[in-house]
């Protein structure tokens, strides 16, 4: 499947339906990339000594940084703090925290966004 880059320019002369079609196609491609963990133009790295339990996952694109910082309890991910920086990490903005809940067999049963 080929990659369709999102066109950030305003559509010239398009009908409303055509303009929304272009936006929708770019959005659909972006969703697949995010789920797969690979977005063209972004570099990925993991932080932490244990490769099976990273302390953070980091995506960078120039001065833009997206981070997910993990905390663990009994070897399981307890929470993930989502943050971003627009200035190469000079300052971060917290977007939210995903908290994980497990059953007695350590199966993930729910997540909660806050």
N, C-alpha and C positions, 0 to 999 in steps of 0.2 A: 504494500500500500504506500502510495506516495504521500509526502508531507505537504499540506496546504498551509502556508504561513498566514497568520492573521493580517489582514489589510487594515492598517490603522488610518488610512486616508478616508475622507468622506467620499462616498460613491457619487460620481458625477453623472447625472442624467438617468440614474437607475430609478425604477419604480420602487415603491416601498417594499413590495414582495421580493424584488431582486436584491435590494439592499439587505433585508433580513436573511435572505438565503445565504449571502456571502458571510454575514456575521455568524450564522448558525454553522456553516461548514467549518469556519476557523475555530469556533468553540468546540465542535465535535472532535476535531483533530487534537486540540489542546487537552481535552479530557482524557483521551487515550494516552497521550504522552505523560500526563500527570500520574495516571494509574500505573503505567509501565515504569515510571520513575526516570524517564529520559526525555528531556525537552531540548530541542536544538538550541544551541547558544548558551546553555547552562552547564556548568561543571559541577560534579557531585563528589563529595568526600565524606568520610566517617571519622569521628573522633573517639578516642578511648582505647585502652590497651586490649580489651577483649573484643575480638571481631564479631562474636555472637551477641554481644550486649553493648552496643555503642553508647557513649554518653551524649552524642549529638550526630545528626545527619545535617549536612550543609550543602546548599546549592548556591553557586555564585555566577554572576553575569556582570562583568565590569565592576561597578561600585555597588551593585545590588546583591544582597545576601539574604537568603531564606534559611532559617535554622529550626530544627526540631530538637529540643533538649529533653532527654529521657531521665526519669528517676525509676528506681527498681525497688521491689520489696519481695523477699524470698525468691529471688532470681527471675521474677516476672516484672514486666513493665507496669509500673503503678500509674504513671502519668507522663504526658508529653506536652511540653510547653512550646507553642508555635510563636516564632519571632521573626521580624525582618528588619533590615537596615538598608537605608538608601545612600549611605556614605561610607562604604567599605568597612563597616563595623564600628564606626565612631560612636554611634548611638543606635540602640535597638528599640523597636516598638513591639510590645507583646500583643498578639492577636487573640490568644486564648489558650486554654489548657484542656486536653482530652484526658479524662480519667478512666481507667480500665477497671472492670469488676470481673472476678473469676469465681467459679464454683469450687466445691471441695476437691474436685479432681484437677484443678488448675486449668480448666477450659474457660476461655473468654466467654462471658455471658452478656456483657453490655459495656457500652462506653457512654460517657456524658461530657458534653462540651460546655465549658464555662468561660 
